[in-house]
Amino acid sequence: MTSAFSFVFAFVLMLSVLIFVHELGHFVAAKLCKVKVLKFSLGFGNPIGFGRYRLRFTRGGTEYVAAWIPLGGFVKMLGENPDEQESPEVLADSEHAFHHRPVWQRLVILFAGPAMNLVLPVLLFAVALAVGTPREAAVIGNVEPESPAAVAGLAPGDRIEAIAGEPVEFWDQVVGVVAERPGETLPLRVRRGEDAAPFDVAMTIEQRGSLDAFGQPMQAGWAGMSHSRLAAVLAVARADAPAGQTALRSGDRVIAVDGETIRDWSGFVTRYDAAAAAGRAELSLRVARLTVLGPEPVQSELDISVPVFPGVDDFGVVPATVLIRRVSPDTPAEAAGLQAGDLVIAVD
């Protein structure tokens, strides 16, 4: 229901803007050509309001209205309707009537609406270019195990300053170079920490199947690293794992360790390993848990103490990258026995 309402609202809003801009073109052209505009309405129907208090006013002989039905608007010009061209009102002010203006002016007024619809996207595009669009910094957020990036020794949080001898600032620059150089070994200059000195590594790019901008199959380079960070959502890898003996559940998202906020999976692993290195026996986790009680899940926060092992693998948790939140009834998934909370670890 919410999705349908959002779609209808977005459609009505877009249509209203397009029609309003179209009619605004007619309105401005008519004013410039000295044609009297009787009414300029934003929307259709009666003016918004009740009784004497309505959103309308008259200025310069034109009535401006905001109406109830938000589907664009319209412009009413003097002498525009052939049935009214001989009316006393038109004859009394024929100099400013639409049908008495020169042909070229009438054409300008008629084509001003479509012209405004053509100019609008150009203006929006120009504004977008002037303001600029957000670009992600060339900082690694996640590295897949045994990937070219992992073999090269790259880690989450590393900032790539140069690749293949070319300075880079944004992540899309890194993606472009990697995609275009499959099979090549590329030198990278990397900085690990703002105050650390940069260092050089070499990364051999693998070739994998991908899709181009038109959805056609193609071969592109793959390094196994991404800008987005892997969320600190846990999954209990095995039923007999130590994590399975605690109050943790698959799908719990770690939001703090010993009161310190955790941003991603890497941050959780770093804090857990630090506790293991310090010889601690327990660690305090604050987790956010989604519980499906009805149409919408409910989130709660819990404080859980967990034992500390030499590493998270020994503890028995892995990133919940493909975790089933809900299984719809009467579906193949339900028939196969899948349940909410199941972690998909392999396909075929």
C-alpha positions in Angstrom: 0.0 0.0 0.0 2.8 2.4 0.9 4.7 1.6 -2.3 1.6 2.2 -4.4 0.9 5.5 -2.7 4.5 6.6 -3.2 4.3 5.7 -6.9 1.0 7.6 -7.4 2.3 10.6 -5.4 5.5 10.7 -7.5 3.6 10.4 -10.7 1.1 13.2 -9.9 3.9 15.4 -8.7 5.9 14.9 -11.9 2.9 15.4 -14.1 1.9 18.5 -12.2 5.4 20.0 -12.7 5.5 19.2 -16.4 2.0 20.7 -17.0 2.7 23.7 -14.8 5.9 24.5 -16.7 4.1 24.0 -20.0 1.3 26.5 -19.0 3.8 28.9 -17.6 5.4 29.1 -21.0 2.0 30.1 -22.5 1.5 32.6 -19.7 4.8 34.4 -20.0 4.6 34.5 -23.8 1.1 35.9 -23.7 2.2 38.6 -21.3 5.1 39.6 -23.4 2.9 39.8 -26.5 0.4 42.0 -24.7 -2.3 39.4 -24.6 -4.7 39.7 -21.6 -4.5 36.6 -19.4 -7.8 36.2 -17.6 -6.8 33.3 -15.4 -3.7 31.3 -14.5 -4.5 28.3 -12.4 -2.2 25.9 -10.6 -4.3 22.8 -10.6 -7.9 22.2 -11.6 -11.3 22.7 -10.0 -12.3 25.1 -7.3 -9.7 27.2 -5.5 -8.3 25.6 -2.4 -10.0 26.8 0.8 -13.5 27.2 2.2 -16.1 30.0 1.9 -14.5 33.4 1.3 -11.1 32.2 2.3 -9.5 30.7 -0.8 -6.1 30.6 -2.5 -6.8 33.1 -5.2 -6.1 36.8 -6.0 -6.3 39.2 -8.9 -3.5 41.3 -10.1 -3.0 43.2 -13.4 -6.3 41.9 -14.7 -5.3 38.2 -14.2 -6.8 35.9 -11.6 -4.3 33.6 -10.0 -5.6 30.4 -8.5 -4.3 27.4 -6.6 -7.0 24.7 -7.1 -7.8 21.4 -5.4 -6.9 18.9 -8.2 -3.1 18.9 -8.5 -2.8 17.8 -12.1 -1.0 20.7 -13.7 -2.8 23.9 -14.5 -4.2 26.0 -17.3 -4.1 29.5 -18.8 -7.2 31.3 -20.0 -6.5 34.2 -22.5 -8.9 36.8 -23.8 -10.3 35.8 -27.2 -8.7 32.3 -27.0 -12.0 30.5 -27.3 -13.6 31.0 -30.7 -17.1 30.9 -29.1 -16.3 33.9 -27.0 -14.5 36.1 -29.7 -17.7 38.1 -30.4 -18.6 38.6 -26.7 -18.9 42.1 -25.3 -15.9 41.5 -23.0 -13.6 40.6 -26.0 -15.0 43.4 -28.2 -14.4 45.9 -25.5 -10.7 45.1 -25.3 -10.0 43.5 -28.7 -6.5 45.1 -28.8 -5.4 42.6 -26.1 -7.3 39.6 -27.4 -5.4 36.5 -28.5 -7.1 36.2 -31.9 -6.3 39.9 -32.8 -2.6 39.5 -32.3 -0.3 39.0 -35.4 0.1 35.5 -36.5 3.8 35.2 -35.5 2.8 36.3 -31.9 0.1 33.7 -31.7 2.6 31.1 -32.9 5.0 32.2 -30.2 2.4 31.9 -27.5 1.3 28.4 -28.8 4.8 27.0 -29.0 6.1 28.6 -25.8 4.5 25.7 -23.8 6.3 22.8 -25.6 9.5 25.0 -25.7 9.4 25.3 -21.9 9.1 21.5 -21.5 12.2 21.2 -23.7 14.1 23.8 -21.8 13.3 22.4 -18.3 15.5 19.3 -18.5 18.3 21.3 -20.0 18.1 23.8 -17.1 17.9 20.9 -14.5 20.9 19.2 -16.1 22.9 22.5 -16.1 22.0 23.1 -12.4 23.1 19.5 -11.5 26.4 20.0 -13.3 26.9 23.4 -11.6 26.1 22.1 -8.1 27.9 18.8 -8.7 27.0 15.2 -7.7 28.5 13.4 -4.7 31.5 11.2 -5.6 32.8 8.6 -3.2 36.4 8.9 -2.1 38.9 6.3 -3.2 38.8 4.5 0.2 38.4 0.7 0.4 35.4 -0.3 2.4 35.5 -4.1 2.0 38.0 -6.7 0.6 36.8 -10.2 -0.3 38.8 -13.1 1.0 41.4 -14.6 -1.5 40.6 -11.8 -4.0 43.4 -9.9 -5.9 43.0 -7.1 -3.4 43.4 -9.4 -0.4 46.5 -11.1 -2.0 48.0 -7.7 -2.5 47.6 -7.0 1.2 44.9 -4.3 0.9 42.5 -3.8 3.8 39.3 -1.8 4.6 40.1 1.8 5.3 43.0 2.0 2.9 43.0 5.1 0.7 44.2 4.5 -2.9 46.2 7.6 -4.0 47.4 6.3 -7.4 46.8 3.3 -9.6 48.8 2.4 -12.7 50.8 5.6 -12.2 47.8 7.8 -12.4 46.7 9.9 -9.3 43.1 9.1 -8.2 40.8 10.9 -5.8 37.4 9.2 -6.3 36.3 5.6 -6.2 34.8 5.6 -9.7 38.3 6.3 -11.1 39.6 3.2 -9.4 36.7 1.1 -10.7 37.2 2.4 -14.3 40.9 1.5 -14.3 40.4 -2.0 -12.8 37.5 -2.8 -15.3 39.6 -1.8 -18.3 42.8 -3.7 -17.3 41.9 -7.4 -16.9 44.9 -9.7 -16.6 47.4 -6.9 -15.9 49.4 -6.3 -12.8 48.9 -2.8 -11.7 51.0 -0.8 -9.2 49.1 1.0 -6.5 50.1 3.7 -4.1 48.1 3.3 -0.8 47.9 5.3 2.4 46.8 3.4 5.6 45.7 6.1 8.0 45.8 9.9 7.6 49.1 10.3 9.3 50.8 7.2 7.9 53.3 7.3 5.0 52.1 5.9 1.6 53.3 2.6 0.4 53.3 0.8 -2.9 51.8 -2.6 -3.7 51.2 -4.6 -6.9 47.8 -6.1 -7.7 47.0 -8.6 -10.5 43.6 -8.0 -11.9 41.4 -11.0 -12.7 39.1 -11.2 -15.6 35.4 -11.9 -15.0 32.1 -11.8 -16.9 30.1 -8.5 -16.4 27.5 -6.4 -18.1 28.1 -3.2 -20.0 25.9 0.0 -19.8 23.4 -1.6 -22.2 23.1 -4.9 -20.3 25.2 -6.8 -22.8 27.7 -9.5 -21.6 31.3 -8.4 -21.5 34.7 -9.3 -19.9 36.0 -6.8 -17.3 38.6 -6.6 -14.6 37.9 -7.7 -11.0 39.9 -6.9 -7.9 37.5 -8.1 -5.2 37.3 -4.8 -3.3 34.5 -2.2 -2.9 33.9 1.2 -1.5 30.8 0.2 0.5 31.5 -1.2 4.0 30.3 -4.6 5.1 27.7 -4.1 7.9 28.5 -5.7 11.2 25.6 -8.1 11.0 26.5 -11.4 12.5 25.5 -14.9 11.5 26.2 -18.0 13.7 28.1 -20.2 11.3 27.4 -23.5 13.0 24.9 -24.8 15.5 27.7 -26.2 17.7 29.8 -23.0 17.5 30.5 -21.1 20.8 28.5 -18.2 19.5 25.5 -20.5 19.3 25.7 -21.0 23.1 25.3 -17.3 23.7 22.2 -15.0 23.4 23.3 -13.9 19.9 21.1 -14.7 16.9 21.9 -14.7 13.2 20.9 -11.2 12.0 22.0 -9.3 15.1 23.9 -6.1 14.1 26.7 -5.0 16.4 26.4 -1.3 17.1 28.9 -1.0 19.9 31.7 -3.0 21.6 32.4 -2.1 25.2 30.4 1.1 24.6 32.4 2.1 21.5 30.3 2.6 18.4 31.0 0.1 15.6 30.6 1.2 11.9 31.2 -2.0 10.0 32.3 -5.7 10.1 35.9 -4.7 10.0 35.5 -2.5 13.1 33.9 -5.4 15.0 36.7 -7.8 14.0 39.4 -5.3 15.0 37.8 -4.8 18.4 37.3 -8.6 19.0 40.9 -9.4 17.9 42.2 -6.6 20.2 40.3 -8.2 23.1 41.8 -11.6 22.3 45.3 -10.1 22.1 44.8 -8.5 25.5 43.9 -11.9 27.0 40.3 -10.9 28.0 37.8 -13.5 28.8 34.6 -11.6 27.9 33.5 -8.8 25.6 30.3 -6.7 25.9 28.3 -6.2 22.7 25.4 -4.0 22.1 23.3 -5.4 19.2 20.3 -4.3 17.3 17.8 -7.1 16.6 14.9 -7.1 14.1 12.0 -9.2 15.1 9.2 -10.0 12.6 6.0 -9.7 14.6 3.7 -8.4 11.8 3.8 -6.7 8.4 6.8 -4.6 9.6 9.8 -5.8 11.6 10.4 -4.3 15.1 13.9 -3.4 16.1 15.2 -3.7 19.7 18.6 -3.2 21.3 20.2 -5.7 23.6 23.4 -5.9 25.7 25.1 -9.3 25.4 28.3 -10.6 27.0 30.2 -13.0 24.8 33.4 -15.1 25.4 36.6 -14.1 23.7 38.4 -16.7 21.5 41.6 -16.2 19.5 39.5 -14.9 16.6 35.9 -14.5 15.3 36.3 -17.7 13.3 37.0 -19.6 16.5 34.0 -17.8 18.1 31.8 -19.0 15.2 30.4 -15.9 13.6 30.6 -14.8 10.0 29.1 -11.8 8.1 25.4 -12.3 7.5 25.7 -11.3 3.8 22.7 -13.4 2.6 20.4 -13.8 5.6 16.7 -14.7 5.0 14.5 -12.2 6.9 11.1 -13.6 5.8 9.7 -16.5 3.9 6.4 -15.9 2.1 3.7 -18.6 2.5 2.9 -21.1 -0.2 6.2 -20.4 -2.1 8.9 -22.7 -3.3 11.2 -21.3 -0.5 8.7 -22.5 2.1 8.3 -25.8 0.4 12.0 -26.3 0.5 12.0 -25.7 4.2 13.7 -22.4 4.4 13.0 -20.3 7.5 13.5 -16.7 8.7 17.0 -16.5 10.1 18.6 -19.0 7.8 21.9 -18.0 6.3 22.6 -18.9 2.7 26.3 -20.1 2.5 26.4 -21.7 -0.9 24.3 -22.0 -4.1 24.7 -25.1 -6.3 
